[in-house]
């Protein structure tokens, strides 16, 4: 069984036991969180969308927080003697899916 959920403005296709990194959540490491915005549930014989998802949720355990690898941004104007460098590291929360209820 799998689900499509929304968190941090992004959609993720998840299954039980899967680990993934999502946008930073305000939760302590080791705590349980519930995602109520489920867009789709699927299993071997079909899918559920829309009104069939009332009460559906995905539970996950927070494994920890961190920062992703640095992304380098370079803005360069040729023949103008102008170059600007910048870097960015995005914060994330690592979670493990413990259950899908639907």
Number of C-alpha atoms within 10 A of each C-alpha: 14 17 23 16 19 15 15 9 7 9 14 15 13 19 18 16 12 12 17 14 17 19 14 17 16 8 14 14 14 12 12 16 18 14 14 16 17 23 18 18 24 15 10 7 6 7 13 14 12 10 7 12 17 12 11 17 19 23 18 22 20 20 17 16 20 13 12 12 11 11 11 10 11 11 10 12 10 8 6 7 7 9 10 9 9 10 10 12 12 12 15 17 20 19 25 19 20 17 17 20 12 16
